Amino acid sequence: MSPMNAEYEIRRFEPAAPGEPGYPEAVAWDNAVSFGFHEERSTDERIQESIARSRVDGAVYTGAYQTGQPAPHSLGSEVPVATFGSQQSTLNIGFGRLLDAHLITGVTVRTSHRRRGLLRRMMTEDLALANGNGIAIAALTASEASIYGRFGFGMATAEQSITVDTGAKFRLDHVPEGTVEVADPTVLLELAPQVFARVHGEQPGSIGRQEFYRQLAAGASSREGGPDAKVKAALHYAPDGTVDGYVSYRFGGWDKTPATMEIIDLVAATPAAYLELWQYLAAIDLVERITWNEAPVDNPLTWALTDPRCVAASNPRDLLWLRILDVRQALEARRFATDGTLVLKVTDGLGLTAGTFALEVQDGTARVTASTEAPDLELDIAALSSIYLGAVNPVSLAAANKVREHTAGAAFLAARLFAVERPAHCLTHF
Ligand SMILES: CC(=O)SCCNC(=O)CCNC(=O)[C@H](O)C(C)(C)COP(=O)(O)OP(=O)(O)OC[C@H]1O[C@@H](n2cnc3c(N)ncnc32)[C@H](O)[C@@H]1OP(=O)(O)O
């Protein structure tokens, strides 16, 4: 055993419910995560709610614990010095296909124990375990973009913040369809998962949502912790009366100029529902601006406005990071936009799925086999994971030396093969 391995014990467990013997361990883990993300100390009630949500999500907590005696007066050995959460969900990989995905979240290492390899150790063990369980892809959203490339994760989708001027210039060039009505936000506890399920089935890049999201949309919980009494909600009804979209939002306060409404969550299962919800937001009296911090980069709203400059975008950033754990399984799970053959030489620093693979696509279906032929493209698993959803162009990655093109035109062929039916976008932070 190396000195580092001897110093820490890694334990994995499912969070227990209050009253069960394992509950204090779950509480200590949750507290360590809050500490790692500089959040205020949680009340017992908030921790209980957070653990209850984790249990609904089927989360697994991993912690690194000191094996020796901690320094006198310092945090006890029952408090993990490092945390690492995971859970199963699904990822929409285009053309209506959902792939099981291993989600990683809640990664923290206490400052006094950082840069000793704890993240590397937990990540390496966790990915190997997920791979061994037959999962083809792992996913996360990153606090810093410099951390996860070394473990084979590649940026796969982006998002941005938008500010929309809803003054006199705001005019949508569209044919109204259906109606919008205000609702008590608590109806979203039931409706939000239903609307999201439709979107999830159709939106490439979408990750299945956690329990937190319906509570967030309903104002029953908030990113700050407790319920949010400011939350309001509106629903879009399709012509047949089905609720096919919703927006939850809150007023930014009278001291803000211009008066602003902030979108908390906007989910629409049809293009008509999306634009009608925007029409509703723009019509709210006494407000001249709408902000949304989780907007798609490729936004139909811009194109539907007679004056596209009503939308000011800022802070474009990575959202979803993917890590293919099994190249053959992940590629064969996808449907491809066109036919063609590519030989890919894939490197993998963690040794999970390196090799040279022939990708042969016929009628959109892939067959992937080990190959001894010279590769058309050579790339790290992080780059392949980036292009997997069709939202990152292999031609750009070749220009950035992240993909080496040995056959002229192979990167462009990859771009056409991996294209999906609509711009990939992830609506879920986790
Ligand atoms: C999915 C999520 O939960 S995202 C949230 C990530 N967590 C945070 O941002 C909370 C604050 N940060 C932390 O808790 C820690 O600094 C962590 C988790 C990012 C890193 O933990 P550590 O145990 O220090 O990492 P570890 O020692 O295993 O380092 C592994 C490698 O990552 C590198 N690394 C670690 N953190 C960073 C960083 N912030 N930026 C760039 N490189 C980093 C190390 O240099 C090391 O590189 P090497 O193996 O090539 O030498």
The ligand as a MOL file (V3000), in Angstrom:
LIG
                    3D

  0  0  0     0  0            999 V3000
M  V30 BEGIN CTAB
M  V30 COUNTS 51 53 0 0 0
M  V30 BEGIN ATOM
M  V30 1 C -18.2310 17.2970 -10.8560 0
M  V30 2 C -17.9750 18.2910 -9.7650 0
M  V30 3 O -18.3910 18.0930 -8.6590 0
M  V30 4 S -17.1150 19.7020 -10.1330 0
M  V30 5 C -16.5440 20.3430 -8.5790 0
M  V30 6 C -15.0880 20.1600 -8.3190 0
M  V30 7 N -14.8000 20.6370 -6.9680 0
M  V30 8 C -14.4200 21.9040 -6.6720 0
M  V30 9 O -14.2290 22.7460 -7.5340 0
M  V30 10 C -14.3020 22.2400 -5.1990 0
M  V30 11 C -12.9460 22.9000 -4.8650 0
M  V30 12 N -11.8130 22.0950 -5.3040 0
M  V30 13 C -11.4760 20.9070 -4.7310 0
M  V30 14 O -12.1710 20.4170 -3.8440 0
M  V30 15 C -10.2170 20.1910 -5.1900 0
M  V30 16 O -9.2220 21.1380 -5.4700 0
M  V30 17 C -10.3860 19.2830 -6.4370 0
M  V30 18 C -11.4920 18.2730 -6.1580 0
M  V30 19 C -10.7600 20.0710 -7.6590 0
M  V30 20 C -9.0750 18.5580 -6.7210 0
M  V30 21 O -8.8050 17.6280 -5.6980 0
M  V30 22 P -7.3090 17.0900 -5.4030 0
M  V30 23 O -7.4210 15.9230 -4.4940 0
M  V30 24 O -6.4540 18.2220 -4.9890 0
M  V30 25 O -6.8460 16.5660 -6.8290 0
M  V30 26 P -5.6640 15.5310 -7.0850 0
M  V30 27 O -4.5760 15.7550 -6.0780 0
M  V30 28 O -6.1960 14.1540 -7.1730 0
M  V30 29 O -5.2120 16.0220 -8.4920 0
M  V30 30 C -5.4090 15.2740 -9.6630 0
M  V30 31 C -4.8710 16.0730 -10.8130 0
M  V30 32 O -5.7400 17.1810 -11.0660 0
M  V30 33 C -5.0000 18.3990 -11.0340 0
M  V30 34 N -5.9000 19.3960 -10.4820 0
M  V30 35 C -6.5900 19.3100 -9.3510 0
M  V30 36 N -7.3570 20.3850 -9.2020 0
M  V30 37 C -7.1640 21.1760 -10.2780 0
M  V30 38 C -7.6730 22.4350 -10.6810 0
M  V30 39 N -8.5530 23.0910 -9.9250 0
M  V30 40 N -7.2460 22.9360 -11.8590 0
M  V30 41 C -6.3450 22.2690 -12.6010 0
M  V30 42 N -5.8330 21.0770 -12.2600 0
M  V30 43 C -6.2400 20.5450 -11.1040 0
M  V30 44 C -3.8100 18.0920 -10.1600 0
M  V30 45 O -2.7500 18.9680 -10.4380 0
M  V30 46 C -3.4940 16.6790 -10.5640 0
M  V30 47 O -2.8520 16.6560 -11.8270 0
M  V30 48 P -1.8640 15.4650 -12.2420 0
M  V30 49 O -2.4990 14.1870 -11.7760 0
M  V30 50 O -1.7750 15.6120 -13.7010 0
M  V30 51 O -0.6140 15.7540 -11.4780 0
M  V30 END ATOM
M  V30 BEGIN BOND
M  V30 1 1 1 2
M  V30 2 2 2 3
M  V30 3 1 2 4
M  V30 4 1 4 5
M  V30 5 1 5 6
M  V30 6 1 6 7
M  V30 7 1 7 8
M  V30 8 2 8 9
M  V30 9 1 8 10
M  V30 10 1 10 11
M  V30 11 1 11 12
M  V30 12 1 12 13
M  V30 13 2 13 14
M  V30 14 1 13 15
M  V30 15 1 15 16
M  V30 16 1 15 17
M  V30 17 1 17 18
M  V30 18 1 17 19
M  V30 19 1 17 20
M  V30 20 1 20 21
M  V30 21 1 21 22
M  V30 22 2 22 23
M  V30 23 1 22 24
M  V30 24 1 22 25
M  V30 25 1 25 26
M  V30 26 2 26 27
M  V30 27 1 26 28
M  V30 28 1 26 29
M  V30 29 1 29 30
M  V30 30 1 30 31
M  V30 31 1 31 32
M  V30 32 1 31 46
M  V30 33 1 32 33
M  V30 34 1 33 34
M  V30 35 1 33 44
M  V30 36 1 34 35
M  V30 37 1 34 43
M  V30 38 2 35 36
M  V30 39 1 36 37
M  V30 40 1 37 38
M  V30 41 2 37 43
M  V30 42 1 38 39
M  V30 43 2 38 40
M  V30 44 1 40 41
M  V30 45 2 41 42
M  V30 46 1 42 43
M  V30 47 1 44 45
M  V30 48 1 44 46
M  V30 49 1 46 47
M  V30 50 1 47 48
M  V30 51 2 48 49
M  V30 52 1 48 50
M  V30 53 1 48 51
M  V30 END BOND
M  V30 END CTAB
M  END
